[in-house]
Amino acid sequence: MDQGGLRKGGRQILAAAALGVAVLAAPPVGAQTKEELAEARALFQEGVALSAANNCAAALARFHAVASVRRTPQVLFNIAECEARLGKLVSALGNYRIAAAAAAGDPRANDVTANVGARIEDLEQRTPKLAIRRGQGALTATILLDGAALGAAEMSADIPVDPGPHVVSARIGDREVARETVTLAEGEEKTVEVAIAEPPAEPPPAAQAPEPPPAAAPAPVARPSRVPGLVVLGAGIASGAVGGVFLGLRAGTLSDLDALCGGDTSCPPSARPTADRGRLYTGVAEVAIGLGVVGVAAGIALLVTNSGAAPAEPRAGAVTSRRSAGGGAERAAVVLHAPGADLAGLSVAGRF
């Protein structure tokens, strides 16, 4: 555009700005308050002044604030003017078209109607266009322009873009497989074909020398069997359990005897079988528990001797293994306590 056109455009902008203030001053048709409209008029006037001073970035912020209160054709027209001067041609073209549609049939927007057509035609010629096509290997890839995925409609038409550099990339899943930066000037048209090169074939694996046979494992060292100790220990535990059963039977027999004798020292002749049965249970319990104690002690001693492990700390009801001061053979002592009547408090100690 020549200098005469720019001066003419500047006069038209100021005329549109004046009419915009008038439109903003008109009675509100929406829900805006008087205070909101007064603030919008002040912001619009600031935007016009900033635009005239060529501070389009600050002016654009004022016009956007005004549009949040009242979105008139004049406000949209001035937003498009600032965007066009800032190089945002695509957004400016869109706002010009919206302003033209809003001004159609509105007598208060005749200035917008008179100027917006030329602005649209000018930007349509100045806006660069980028065509993106799928090339070899990109049939199923997602194509992106400046980070935004493109749909089928955009891939089949020329895409208006702002002047400057743009990044075209392709992704398959989460992996970027192609990337290209293309720069366009005003009015320029370019076509980019996205091609994805096939990954290079992997070289065949190098022949490897056969691995030497593994060295023979050393023969395991024979260790003494723990089976005898486990057998003897199990027999001792079983014998002790039998003794416990007979102790329980003996306690029941004593209860029966108390019921027959009535707590007296003299009992009727009918109580004799019960008394004999109690003596039998007592004798069996004593023998079974004694054998159990000996079996447990012998089994533990065999396990300690054959395992070769360090003996555990001594504790109640356990086996203590130690050497004599003269370095003699090991000795093991077992101390167990069994409940019962005649056997109550019975302590059996065994040494081997």
Secondary structure as UniProt FT lines:
FT   HELIX           3..25
FT   HELIX           34..52
FT   TURN            53..54
FT   HELIX           56..67
FT   TURN            68..69
FT   HELIX           73..85
FT   TURN            86..87
FT   HELIX           89..103
FT   TURN            104..105
FT   HELIX           107..109
FT   HELIX           110..126
FT   STRAND          129..134
FT   TURN            136..137
FT   STRAND          142..145
FT   TURN            146..147
FT   STRAND          148..149
FT   HELIX           152..155
FT   STRAND          159..160
FT   STRAND          164..172
FT   TURN            173..174
FT   STRAND          175..184
FT   TURN            186..187
FT   STRAND          189..194
FT   HELIX           227..261
FT   TURN            262..263
FT   HELIX           269..271
FT   HELIX           272..307
FT   TURN            316..317
FT   STRAND          319..322
FT   TURN            325..326
FT   STRAND          331..338
FT   TURN            342..345
FT   STRAND          346..351
//
